[in-house]
Amino acid sequence: MKIKNIIDVLEQMAPLAYAEDFDNVGLLVGNPEAESTGVLVCHDALENVIEEAIAKNCNLVVCFHPILFSGIKKITGKNYVERAILKAIKNDIAIYAVHTALDNHSQGVNKIFCNALGLINTKILIPKPQFLQKLVTYTVPDNADKVRNAMFEAGAGTIGNYDSCSFNSEGFFTFKGNEKSNPVIGEKGKLHTGTEIKIEVIFEKHLQSRVLKTLLNSHIYEEVAYEIYDLQNSHQNIGLGMVGEFETEMDEKEFLQFVKDKMLADGIRHSAFTGKKIKKIAVLGGSGSFAIRNAINTGADAFLTADLKYHQFYEAENKLLLADIGHFESERYTKNYIVDYLRKKILNFAIILSEENTNPVKYL
């Protein structure tokens, strides 16, 4: 199996189009045409992880955090990033990162976080804006089902928990082909009139070329009329963070101890207790201080995230309990999810969970 075949599966799990613009996801090091000997899944592709991959005969390392985040001009081995890259290149090991592509997925990092806590009734905390487009096209009634179904197969027409969604209206059309035309209906040089169906569907932006190709292949007209619009709507199933609920509320100290046990945290920093019971919880794996206001606006009783600064704890303003459980801890089970996903999709192939703990934060 080639590395590019495994990448195809990874992009089904976490489409790169879902990633934030600032991020660096996808294949960072290596040749996608190379045959893969095995996959090692880790949190951070550090030098010791590359050594683990060598020892376990894995020439593809799938990491959550990208080891290459910002541009570098030299690779001399002067820091931990360059040493890891040098060792990977020297040993023909490819590195692939998922990061915010999985952060933004409805089944990704924050759903994994919620599942670890046993939260129910989950939904996205900050839906991704301006990620949808709408396509409008026109065809004769006899061709409408074929066009609609083809676009549905290409990924268009999905809204939340519903698929095959479209709006259809009937109208009156006219056209006249010139001498170079080859009309399927009517005759060139003569005005033709009739009934058409207007079909409207929405789709995620990164599917545009696939949807268009499908439209053109399924349409009977020589010249296909269509319009594409960018929508301002947020995508309710793609975005950062998540909100969920416990079946049974608990007090604040009990809640923090529960979180500490479930996420295997060595310590939790938190804001002042509010005196309220905890039932509705917002979570955002990794650095989530930017989402404090979003969490408050949802009516959450607590917000779990990481990397909070001193003054940001004031922002809780007694409206919710704000807790920093640690960056690594908030994303702890992500690599397990990736391993499970790959093992279900790629059978009889070495998919290995890294045994290296790459958390740089230690507690006394």
C-alpha positions in Angstrom: 0.0 0.0 0.0 1.3 3.4 -0.9 1.5 6.3 1.5 -0.9 8.2 -0.7 -3.5 5.5 -0.3 -3.3 6.0 3.5 -3.5 9.7 3.1 -6.8 9.3 1.2 -8.2 7.5 4.2 -6.9 10.2 6.6 -8.5 12.9 4.4 -11.8 11.1 4.7 -11.4 11.2 8.5 -10.3 14.9 8.6 -10.6 16.8 5.3 -7.8 19.3 4.9 -10.4 21.9 3.8 -11.7 21.9 7.4 -8.4 23.2 8.8 -7.8 26.7 9.9 -6.0 29.1 7.5 -3.1 29.5 10.0 -2.5 25.8 10.3 0.0 23.5 8.5 -1.7 20.2 7.9 -1.3 17.3 5.5 1.9 15.6 4.3 4.8 17.6 5.8 7.7 15.3 5.0 8.1 12.4 2.6 7.1 10.9 -0.8 3.4 10.0 -1.2 4.3 7.5 -3.9 6.5 5.4 -1.5 5.2 2.0 -0.3 4.3 2.1 3.3 5.7 -0.4 5.7 3.5 0.7 8.6 1.9 3.6 10.4 2.8 5.0 13.8 0.2 7.4 15.3 1.4 10.0 17.8 0.5 13.3 19.4 3.8 15.1 18.4 6.3 13.9 15.8 9.4 14.5 18.0 12.8 13.0 17.5 12.1 10.2 20.0 8.9 9.3 18.1 10.8 9.1 14.8 13.2 6.7 16.6 10.2 4.7 17.7 8.9 4.6 14.1 12.3 3.3 12.9 12.4 0.6 15.6 8.9 -0.5 14.7 9.5 -0.4 10.9 6.9 2.3 10.3 7.8 4.7 7.5 4.7 6.9 8.0 4.2 8.9 11.2 0.7 10.4 11.6 0.8 13.1 14.2 -1.9 15.4 15.7 0.3 18.6 16.0 2.3 19.5 13.0 6.1 19.4 13.7 6.5 22.0 11.0 4.2 24.9 11.9 5.8 28.0 10.5 8.3 28.4 7.7 12.0 27.5 8.2 14.9 28.6 6.1 17.5 26.1 7.3 17.6 22.6 8.6 20.8 22.2 10.6 19.5 20.3 13.6 19.9 23.3 16.0 16.4 22.7 17.6 13.9 19.9 18.3 12.0 20.7 15.1 15.0 20.5 12.8 16.3 17.3 14.6 13.1 15.5 14.1 12.8 16.5 10.4 16.5 15.5 9.7 16.0 12.1 11.3 12.8 11.5 9.4 14.3 12.5 6.0 17.5 10.5 6.7 15.4 7.4 7.4 12.8 7.9 4.6 10.0 8.4 7.1 7.0 10.5 6.0 5.2 12.8 8.5 1.5 13.7 8.1 -0.4 16.1 10.5 -4.1 16.4 11.0 -4.4 19.2 13.7 -7.3 21.6 13.1 -8.7 19.5 10.3 -9.7 17.1 13.0 -10.3 19.9 15.5 -13.1 21.2 13.3 -14.7 17.9 12.5 -18.0 17.0 14.2 -16.5 13.6 15.3 -13.0 15.0 15.9 -11.1 16.3 18.9 -13.9 18.0 20.8 -16.3 15.1 20.3 -13.6 12.8 21.5 -13.3 15.1 24.6 -17.0 15.0 25.1 -17.2 11.2 24.8 -14.4 10.8 27.4 -16.6 12.8 29.8 -19.8 11.0 28.9 -21.5 14.2 27.6 -24.8 13.9 25.7 -26.8 16.2 23.3 -23.5 17.6 21.9 -23.3 20.4 19.3 -20.6 22.6 17.8 -19.6 25.6 20.0 -18.3 27.9 17.2 -19.6 26.8 13.8 -17.3 27.5 10.9 -18.5 30.6 8.9 -18.6 31.1 5.2 -17.8 27.5 4.4 -20.9 26.7 2.3 -21.9 27.5 -1.3 -25.1 27.1 -3.2 -25.4 25.9 -6.8 -28.4 26.7 -8.9 -29.0 24.9 -12.2 -31.8 24.3 -14.7 -32.8 21.2 -16.8 -35.8 19.6 -18.4 -38.1 17.5 -16.1 -37.0 14.2 -17.6 -33.4 15.0 -16.7 -34.0 16.5 -13.2 -33.8 13.3 -11.1 -30.6 12.2 -12.8 -28.9 15.6 -12.1 -30.2 15.9 -8.5 -29.1 12.3 -7.6 -25.7 12.7 -9.2 -25.0 15.9 -7.2 -26.2 14.2 -4.0 -23.7 11.4 -4.7 -21.0 14.0 -5.1 -21.7 15.4 -1.6 -24.2 18.2 -2.3 -27.5 18.6 -0.5 -26.4 17.8 3.0 -27.8 20.0 5.8 -27.0 18.8 9.4 -28.5 15.4 9.9 -30.2 15.4 6.5 -29.0 14.6 3.1 -30.5 14.7 -0.4 -31.8 18.2 0.3 -32.7 20.4 -2.6 -35.3 23.1 -3.6 -37.0 22.7 -7.0 -39.3 25.0 -8.9 -40.8 24.9 -12.3 -40.4 27.7 -14.9 -40.6 28.7 -18.5 -37.4 28.7 -20.7 -36.4 30.0 -24.1 -33.3 29.5 -26.3 -32.1 29.6 -29.8 -28.9 27.9 -30.9 -26.6 29.4 -33.6 -25.2 27.4 -36.6 -22.4 25.9 -34.5 -24.8 24.6 -31.8 -25.9 21.0 -31.3 -29.1 21.2 -29.2 -30.4 18.0 -27.6 -33.9 19.4 -27.9 -35.2 21.8 -30.5 -33.5 22.8 -33.7 -30.5 25.1 -34.3 -31.4 28.5 -35.6 -35.0 28.3 -34.2 -36.4 29.7 -31.0 -37.4 26.9 -28.6 -39.6 27.2 -25.6 -40.6 24.8 -22.9 -40.6 23.8 -19.2 -37.5 23.5 -17.0 -36.9 22.6 -13.4 -34.7 24.9 -11.3 -32.6 22.9 -8.9 -30.9 24.5 -5.9 -28.5 22.6 -3.6 -25.8 23.6 -1.0 -22.4 22.0 -0.5 -19.1 22.5 1.3 -16.7 24.7 -0.6 -14.0 22.1 -1.1 -16.5 19.9 -3.0 -17.1 22.5 -5.7 -15.0 20.9 -8.5 -16.5 17.4 -7.8 -20.1 18.7 -7.7 -19.6 20.7 -10.9 -18.0 17.8 -12.7 -20.9 15.6 -11.7 -23.4 18.2 -12.9 -21.9 18.5 -16.3 -21.6 14.7 -16.7 -25.2 14.1 -15.8 -26.8 17.0 -17.7 -28.3 16.5 -21.2 -27.7 20.0 -22.4 -24.7 20.9 -24.6 -24.4 24.2 -22.6 -25.2 23.8 -19.0 -26.4 27.0 -17.2 -25.5 27.2 -13.5 -24.8 29.7 -10.8 -22.7 29.4 -7.6 -23.0 31.6 -4.6 -20.9 31.9 -1.4 -23.2 31.7 1.6 -22.8 33.6 4.9 -24.4 30.8 6.8 -22.2 29.0 9.4 -21.8 25.3 9.0 -23.5 23.7 12.0 -21.5 20.5 11.8 -18.0 21.9 11.3 -16.3 24.2 13.8 -14.3 24.6 16.9 -15.3 23.4 20.4 -18.4 21.6 21.5 -21.2 21.9 24.1 -22.8 19.0 25.8 -24.6 17.9 29.0 -24.3 15.4 31.8 -27.3 13.3 32.5 -27.0 14.2 36.2 -25.7 17.5 37.5 -22.8 17.6 40.1 -21.3 20.2 42.3 -18.2 22.1 41.2 -15.5 20.2 43.3 -17.0 16.9 42.3 -17.0 18.0 38.7 -13.3 19.0 38.7 -12.3 15.8 40.3 -14.3 13.8 37.8 -12.6 15.7 34.9 -9.2 15.2 36.5 -9.8 11.4 36.7 -11.3 11.0 33.3 -8.7 13.1 31.4 -5.8 11.8 33.6 -4.8 15.4 34.4 -2.1 16.0 37.0 -3.6 19.3 38.0 -6.4 21.7 37.0 -6.3 25.5 37.2 -9.7 27.0 37.6 -11.6 30.3 38.2 -13.5 31.0 41.4 -16.4 28.7 42.2 -19.8 30.1 41.2 -21.8 28.0 43.7 -23.9 26.6 40.8 -24.4 23.0 39.9 -22.6 21.7 36.8 -24.7 20.1 34.0 -24.0 21.9 30.7 -20.4 22.0 29.7 -18.5 23.6 26.9 -15.1 22.1 25.8 -12.4 23.1 23.4 -9.3 20.9 23.1 -6.0 22.8 23.1 -5.7 26.6 23.4 -9.2 27.9 23.8 -9.2 31.2 25.6 -10.7 32.9 22.5 -13.9 30.9 23.1 -14.6 32.0 26.7 -17.3 34.4 25.5 -18.8 31.8 23.2 -19.1 29.4 26.1 -20.8 31.9 28.3 -23.3 32.8 25.6 -24.3 29.1 25.3 -25.3 29.2 29.0 -22.7 26.6 29.9 -22.0 26.0 33.6 -18.4 25.2 32.9 -15.8 25.6 30.1 -12.9 23.2 29.8 -9.9 24.1 27.7 -6.2 24.8 28.1 -3.4 27.4 28.0 -5.3 30.1 29.9 -3.4 33.2 31.0 -3.8 34.9 34.4 -6.2 37.7 33.4 -8.3 35.4 31.3 -9.6 33.6 34.4 -11.3 37.0 35.3 -13.4 36.6 32.2 -15.5 33.9 33.8 -17.1 36.8 35.8 -18.9 34.3 38.0 -21.1 33.3 35.0 -19.4 29.9 34.6 -16.6 27.8 36.0 -13.5 28.2 33.8 -11.0 25.3 34.0 -7.6 24.8 32.3 -6.9 21.0 32.3 -3.7 21.2 30.3 -3.1 21.3 26.5 -2.0 17.7 26.1 -4.6 16.4 28.5 -7.5 18.0 26.6 -6.4 16.3 23.4 -5.2 13.1 25.2 -7.4 10.5 23.4 -7.1 12.0 19.9 -4.3 9.6 18.8 -6.4 6.6 20.0 -9.3 7.8 17.8 -7.0 8.0 14.8 -5.6 4.5 15.3 -9.1 3.1 15.7 -10.3 4.9 12.6 -7.4 3.6 10.4 -7.7 0.1 11.7 -11.3 0.0 10.7 -10.6 1.4 7.2 -7.3 -0.4 6.5 -7.4 -4.1 7.4 -4.4 -6.4 7.9 -1.9 -3.5 8.0 0.4 -2.3 10.8 -1.3 0.7 12.5 0.5 1.3 15.7 -0.2 3.6 18.6 2.9 5.4 19.8 4.0 4.6 23.3 5.9 7.9 23.7 4.5 10.6 26.0 5.3 13.9 24.2 3.6 16.2 26.8 6.3 18.9 27.4 4.6 20.0 30.7 5.6 18.3 33.9 4.2 18.7 37.4 5.9 18.5 40.7 
